[in-house]
Amino acid sequence: MKKILAIAFTVLVASGCAYNAPVDIAPSYDVYSNYDDKVEGHYALYVDAEEMVKTVKAKGMACSAHNFPVDARAQFETSVLKTFENLVESVEVVDRPLTSEGLKSGGYKAQLVVEVRDLDVDLSVIPGAWTSTIEVDAEITASITAQNFEGKLLGSTIEGDGDAEAESGAFCDGGSKAVGEAMADAMEETMERLGERLVNARKIREQQAATAGA
C-alpha cells in the first residue's frame, strides 16, 4: 500500500499542477492632473483586454513542472472603468468600437478605446536555507485612444510594472499568490498612467473649452 502511495505521489509531482492565479481589480484613484475639474461630457468606453490571459511558467528547473494560469480580462476592464469614472463626468462601457453614427445616436462626446497590447510575466524561484521564495515581475503594455466626430483627440501607449514575492510552499503553490499580486500591482500602475494620459490630453481639454465657449 505504501509503495502504491509513493508511486502515486511521484507521478503527481512529475506531472505537475496548475494553480490558477487570482487577480484583484486595481483601479487608480491617485492620478496626477493639471486640471481641477473632470473631463466634461458623456464618453463611450471600449476595453480590449484579450491579452490579459496567460499561463505563467517558472524560469529554470525549480517549479518547472507547475504552471500558473491567469485570466484578468474582467478585472482589467473593471479597473479601467473605475479609474475613468473618477476622471470623466460620464463614462459608459460599450461592447464594440462605435462608428460616428453610433457616437451621435448614443449622445457621446467621444469614444475612448483602451487596448492591452502585451502582457509579460516572469516567475523565478530563489532557493533558501529552509524554504524557497518565488519572485514575479509583471509588465503590461496598453494603449489609449480618444476619437470624436472630427478625428483623433488622443493616442498614447504606456507600460505598467508590478512585482511580488511569496514562499513557494511544498508544491510551488505559492506561485499563484505572487503572480496574482504582481499582476494587480502592474494593473494599478497601468491605470494611473492611462488616467494621466486621458485627463491631461490637450485636444480633449481644448474640445471641452470650445464647447463651453460656444
N, C-alpha and C positions, 0 to 999 in steps of 0.2 A: 504493500500500500504506500509506504513511504517512498519507494522507488518511483511509483506512478506519479505521486505528487511532485517529486523532484523533477521528473521529465516534463510534466505539465508546466511547472514554473519556468524551466529553462526555455521551453517553446514560447511562453508568453513574453519573456524578456527579449528573446531573439527576434520575435516578430514585431515587437514594439507596440506602442499605443498612440492613439490620437487624443490629445487633450484640448478640447475647444477653449479658446481664449475669450473670456467675457470682456467687453469693452463698454465703459460708461459713456453717456453723452458728455460732451465737453465744450459747451459754448464759452465765449469770452465776453465778459462784461467790463473789461479794462482796456478799451480801445482808445488809442490816442486820436484826438480830433482837433483840427484847427478852428472848429466852429462850435458855437454854444448850442445850436439847435440841431434837431434831427433833419435828415433829408426829407423834404416835404413831398407828399403825393402818394398815390396808390401804385405799387410796383408788383409785377409778376415775378416769381422766383422759380427757376428750374434748376434742379441739382442733379448732376450726373455723377454718381458715386460708385459706379460699377467696378472701379479699380480697387475698392476697399475690401476686396475678398482675396485672401492669400493663405497658403499653407506654409508655415514657417518651420524650417528645419535648422538644427544646430550646425555650426561650423566645427570641423574636426570630428573625432571619433566619439567623444563623450556625448551621450544622449542622442547619438546619430540614428538610433533605431526608432526614435519617437518623433512625432510631428505635432504642430500646434496650429490647427485651422482657426482662422479668424474671419468673421463676416461683420464688418462695421458700416455697411451701407446705410441702414436706417439711423444709426447713431450719428453718422456724419451729416445726413440731411437734417435731422432734428437740431444738431448743433449749429448748422448754418442758419436755420430759421430763427432759433432763439437769439443768436448773435445779431442778426439783421433786424429783428423786431425791436431791439434796443437802440437801433441807429436810424431806422426809417419810419416815417409816420404810419405807413400801412404796407404790409407785405403779404402776398398770397401765393402759396405753392401751387404750381401747375404741373401736370404730368407729362408735358411735352413742350418743346420750344414753340412760341407763338409767332404767327405771321403778323404783319402790320394790321391786317383786318382783325385778327384776334385781339391785338392790343387795344384797338379802338373799341371793339364791341364789349370788351371787358372793362373798359374805363380805366385802363392802366396808363400811367405816365411814361413808363418804360419797362423793359424786361431785363432782369438780372439772371445771368447764367453762371453757375459755379460748376466746374468740372474737375474731378480728380484725374490728374494726368499720370501719376505714378505713385506706387507705394513700395517702399523698400524697408524691410525689417531684417536686422541681423541679430542672431542669437549666439552667444558664446558661453561656454562653461568654464569657469575658473576653479580649478581644484583647490581644496583647502585641507587643513590637517584633519578635521573631523567631518566636514561636510563640504560640498561643492556649492558654488554660487553661480546662478545664471544671470548674465547681463544681456540686456536687449536694447538696441538702438533702433528707432523708427524714424523714417523721413517720409513726409507726404509732399508731393508736388501738386499744386492746384492752380487753376486759373479762374479769373472772374472777368466777365464782360458785362457791359450795360449798353442797351441799344433802345432808341426811341424811334419815332416815325421817320426822322430825318437822317439817322445814321448812328454810328458808334459813339458812345459817350465815355467808355472806359474799356481798356483791355490790359490786363496785367497777370503775370504769373509769379507765384510766391512758393516758398518752401517752409514747412513747419517741422521741427525736430523734437524728439522726445526720447527719454531713456528711463530705464527702471532696472531693478535687480531683485532677486528673491533666492532663497535657499532652494537647491534643486529638488530636495525631497528624495525619498527612497527610490522612486522610479521616474525621476525628472519631471514630475507633475508640477513642480514649482514654476516651470517654464510658462505655463498658461497664465499665471498671475503676472509675471514680468512682462509678457507680451501685451496683455490687456492694459496694464498701467502705462507702458511706453506708448502704445497707440493713443490712449486718451491724452497723454501729455503732448504728443505731436499734434493731435487734433486741436487742442486748445490754442497752441501757438499758431496753427494754421488759421483758426477762426480770428484770432487777434489781427493777423496780417491781412486777411481778406477784408475784415471790417475797416482797417485803416485805409486800404485802397479805395473802398467804397465811400466812406464818409468824407474823405478828403479829395475826392475826384473833382478836378477843376471844372470840367464840362458839365457835370451833374449840378454843381453849385451855380454855374452860370445859367443853366436852364431854369433852375429854381428862381434865381434873381430876375430873369427875363419874364417869367410867368407872374411874379409878384408885381413887376412894374407895368404889366400890360393893362 
